[in-house]
Every structure is written in structure tokens, then in C-alpha cells.
Amino acid sequence: MSDSLWGYQPASGHTTGADLTGYAVEATDGSIGKVDKHSDEVGSAYLLVDTGAWIFGKHVLLPAGTVKRIDTEDRKVYVDLTKDQVKDSPEFDRHQQTEDPLYHEQLSAYYMAYRIM
């Protein structure tokens, strides 16, 4: 894995500039929603996931480093997290925190606890 959670893992199959909007997002134990927005920005790449009815319409911000694999044929993104890990992530406000460095630090601390080295 890369040293930063805010960049895609080399083995993920991510191609810079590829549009992941609408891709289904799969945790290690099932579906968690779909990609609503994403960023390829170096050092700040992420997926904004709309969890739909699964956790009452909540949006979650997933650092790109949590992406294990992207399947362009099936339009699915697989992340190295369980549904509970995503559900219990720090509260997200899409209108204020998408690009907020302090929120990114908070997310990094949360997700680093689950990172497999």
C-alpha cells in the first residue's frame, strides 16, 4: 500500500481521469452504496459514497487508499473495509468537509487503525 491514504494503491487498477461516478462500492462484507463524486487530486484523492437506504442516506468520504480494486467491466469499486467500519466513520458534511484538511486528518486517523500493513 502507498504511505498515504489519499492516493490510490498502485495495484487498484485506477486510471487517472477515469470517471467512477455511479460505480457500485463493495466493502469486504457486501455493498455499501455508489460513487456520487470522486477526486484524483494528488495527495487528496477520495470517493464520496452515497450509502442510500443502507444507512439512511448518509454520504461517506473514503480516502482513495482504501480502494483495493476497481472493476471497470462490472462498474464496481472494492474497498478494504467492512460495512461497520464505513458506517462508524466520522460524520461527514458534504457541503463543508470534502476538501477540508482537518477533516482529512480526522479520517486518516480513523482509517489508519484498520489499515493492513
Secondary structure, 3 states (H helix, E strand, C coil): CCCCCCCCCHHHCCCCCCCCCCCEEEECCEEEEEEEEEECCCCCCEEEEECHHHHCCCEEEEEHHHEEEEECCCCEEEECCCHHHHHCCCCCCCCCCCCCHHHHHHHHHHHHCCCCC
